[in-house]
């Protein structure tokens, strides 16, 4: 199935979770990352249980330091 992550199309396995997606696209799951699926924020504790569906739109935002 395909999902859109930050406007880039990815082919992932059915039943892929948010945690598995982040691992697949090699994003660290450390602090400073927020994820929204179809414009709804997914709390970090829910990432392992949140399953993606075909054509889902995922937005990953990574905090940066600076001044």
C-alpha positions in Angstrom: 0.0 0.0 0.0 1.1 3.6 -0.4 1.1 6.4 2.1 2.2 10.0 1.7 4.8 11.2 4.2 5.7 14.9 4.1 4.5 15.0 0.4 6.6 12.0 -0.6 5.0 8.7 -1.5 6.2 5.5 0.3 5.2 1.9 -0.4 4.7 0.1 2.9 3.3 -3.2 4.1 -0.4 -3.4 5.1 -0.9 -2.9 8.8 2.2 -0.7 9.2 2.2 1.3 12.4 3.4 4.8 12.8 6.4 3.4 14.8 7.3 1.0 12.0 6.9 3.8 9.4 9.4 6.0 11.2 11.8 3.2 11.4 11.3 2.4 7.7 12.1 5.9 6.6 15.0 6.0 9.1 13.8 8.8 11.3 14.9 8.7 14.9 12.0 8.2 17.3 13.8 10.2 20.0 12.3 13.4 21.5 11.5 16.3 19.3 9.3 14.6 16.7 5.6 15.0 16.2 3.4 12.9 13.9 0.0 13.7 12.4 -2.0 11.2 10.3 -4.7 12.8 8.1 -4.2 16.1 10.0 -4.7 14.5 13.4 -1.8 14.5 15.9 -0.9 11.0 17.1 0.4 11.1 20.6 3.8 9.3 21.0 2.4 6.5 23.3 -0.1 5.7 20.5 2.5 5.3 17.7 3.0 1.5 18.2 -0.8 0.9 18.0 -1.7 3.4 15.3 -2.1 1.4 12.0 -1.8 3.2 8.7 -4.3 2.7 5.9 -3.9 3.1 2.1 -3.6 6.8 1.0 -3.1 8.1 4.5 -1.3 11.4 4.7 1.4 11.5 7.3 3.1 14.7 8.5 6.3 14.3 10.5 7.7 17.4 12.1 11.1 17.5 13.7 12.0 20.2 16.2 15.4 22.0 15.7 17.5 24.0 17.9 18.5 27.5 17.1 18.1 31.1 18.0 
